[in-house]
Amino acid sequence: MKRFLFVVLLAAGAAIMWWRMRTAPSDADTFGASVSSSDPSQPPKLGGEVDADLLAILACPLDKKPITRQGNYLVCSECQRHYPIRDGIPVMLIDEALTPEQAAAAP
């Protein structure tokens, strides 16, 4: 009976420790916020390095055609929409893309 009680208490303690570790903020969360050099009140900058392997598999979400990089944008070969690259991350959302007319008018 004592062994059984010991095993139950040990299991309960382990479960409590597991739950506390699961619900507590991790070190990555706390350090990530303080190490980040970008100010959250400012929008991310256009441009940045994008991995060549990623560019090889990306396609236009509207018509599924290949894209090419032109400056700070990824341009669809079919519809000519310009998808921005912000801090090295391609934003492949149709609502965020510039139409050919908007891209021609932009500086």
C-alpha positions in Angstrom: 0.0 0.0 0.0 2.9 2.4 0.8 4.4 1.7 -2.7 1.1 2.5 -4.4 0.7 5.7 -2.5 4.3 6.7 -3.3 3.8 6.1 -7.0 0.5 8.1 -7.0 2.2 11.0 -5.3 5.2 10.8 -7.6 2.9 10.8 -10.7 0.9 13.7 -9.3 4.0 15.8 -8.7 5.3 15.0 -12.2 2.0 16.1 -13.7 2.0 19.4 -11.7 5.6 20.1 -12.8 4.7 19.3 -16.5 1.6 21.6 -16.3 3.6 24.5 -14.8 6.3 24.2 -17.5 3.7 24.0 -20.2 1.8 27.1 -19.1 4.8 29.3 -18.0 6.3 31.6 -20.7 9.4 30.0 -22.2 12.8 31.7 -22.3 12.5 32.0 -26.1 9.4 34.1 -25.6 10.9 36.5 -23.1 14.2 36.8 -24.8 12.7 37.2 -28.2 10.8 40.3 -27.2 13.8 42.0 -25.7 16.3 41.1 -28.3 14.2 42.2 -31.2 15.7 45.3 -32.7 12.6 46.4 -34.7 10.2 48.8 -33.1 6.6 47.4 -33.2 5.2 50.8 -33.9 7.0 51.1 -37.2 6.1 49.1 -40.3 8.6 46.5 -41.5 11.1 47.7 -44.1 10.7 46.5 -47.7 13.4 44.2 -49.1 15.8 41.8 -47.5 17.4 38.5 -48.4 15.1 35.7 -49.5 16.3 32.1 -49.7 16.8 30.9 -53.3 15.2 27.6 -52.6 12.1 29.4 -51.3 11.9 31.6 -54.4 12.1 28.4 -56.6 8.9 27.0 -55.1 6.8 30.1 -54.7 4.0 30.9 -57.1 1.4 33.6 -57.5 -1.6 32.7 -55.3 -4.0 34.2 -57.9 -3.1 32.3 -61.0 -0.4 29.8 -59.8 2.2 31.1 -62.3 6.0 31.5 -61.5 7.3 34.6 -59.9 10.6 36.5 -60.3 12.3 38.9 -58.0 12.4 42.6 -59.1 13.9 44.8 -56.4 11.9 44.6 -53.3 9.0 42.8 -54.9 8.2 39.4 -56.3 6.4 39.8 -59.7 4.0 37.3 -61.3 4.9 36.4 -64.9 1.2 36.2 -65.8 -0.8 38.9 -64.0 2.2 41.2 -63.2 1.1 41.6 -59.6 3.9 42.8 -57.3 4.1 41.0 -54.0 6.2 42.8 -51.4 9.2 41.4 -49.5 9.2 42.7 -45.9 12.3 42.1 -43.8 13.2 39.2 -46.0 9.7 37.6 -45.8 7.7 37.3 -49.0 4.1 38.5 -48.4 2.2 36.4 -50.8 -1.3 37.8 -50.1 -3.5 39.0 -53.0 -4.8 41.9 -50.9 -1.2 43.1 -50.2 0.0 42.9 -53.8 0.3 45.9 -56.0 -1.6 45.7 -59.4 0.5 46.6 -62.5 -1.1 50.1 -62.5 -0.2 50.7 -58.8 3.3 49.4 -59.3 3.8 51.7 -62.3 2.6 54.7 -60.2 4.7 53.8 -57.2 8.1 55.5 -56.9 
